[in-house]
Amino acid sequence: MDVVIIVRERCPYCKQALECFQKLLCTDKYCGVNLICIEDNSEAAKNYDYTYLPAVFLGNERVMHGASCRADIVKILEFARFQE
């Protein structure tokens, strides 16, 4: 399953979440999960309903937005891993 993350270039919370996703996705456990990164001001971001960044979606469902911790990201990846 694809995980979509909407970020803004200068957002420290976005940077932190993106780095955490990338580190976890390098492990064998989550190698089957695809991360799609969308810039907040892009045309593609208009297809998603969010207020805070970073915003994370599984399909069209928002599963996280705003500051997050590693445990939140692990939960998202665990769910996405079993939705294949």
N, C-alpha and C positions, 0 to 999 in steps of 0.2 A: 504494500500500500504506500502511496505517496504521502509524505508529510510536507506541507507547504508552510514556509515561514516568511512572513512579511516583515521587512526590516527597513530602517533608515540608516544611511551611511554614518552619521555622527552620533547615533544613539548608543550610549554605553551599555544599556540593557540588551539591546539587539546584538551587539558585539559579543557580550558574554554568553548569551543563549546560543548564538551561531557557533561559537568556538566549542561549546559543550556538545552540541549536536554533532559537529564534525569529529570530535575526539571519539565519541561513542560509536559513531557510524563506521569508524575505522576498525572496530573490533569485529571478530567473527560472529558474535551474537546478533549484531544488527546489520550485517553486510547486505541483507536483502531488502532493507528499507531505503527508499529513494527520497532524498531531501531536495525540494524545489525551493530556491530562494528568490523572492520577488522584492524588488525595491518599492518602497512605499509610494513614491510619486509616479510609478509606471502605470500604463494602461491596464495591465493584467491585475493590478491590485484593486481596481475598481469592481472586480467580480466578487470581492469578499467583503463581509460585513464585520468591521472592527473599529475600535476607538483607540485602544492603547497598543503600543509596540513594545516588544515584538508580538506579533499575532501569529498563532500556529493553528493550522487546520488539518483535519483528516477528512478528505473529501471536501464537502462544503460546510462541515461542522467545525466551529471554532472550539478548540480544546484548551487553549491557553492564550492569555494576552497580558501584557505588562511584565514587570520583573518576575523572574522565575528562578528556581534553584535546580540543581542537578537531579534531585529526586523527582521533580515535576517532569523533566525531560525524559528520564528513564521510564516513567509511567506511560508517556506518550509513545515512546519507541516500543515498549512491551506490547501495547495495544496494537500498534501498526504491524508489528512483526507477526502477530497471529491472525491478521486480517488478509493475509496473502491468499 
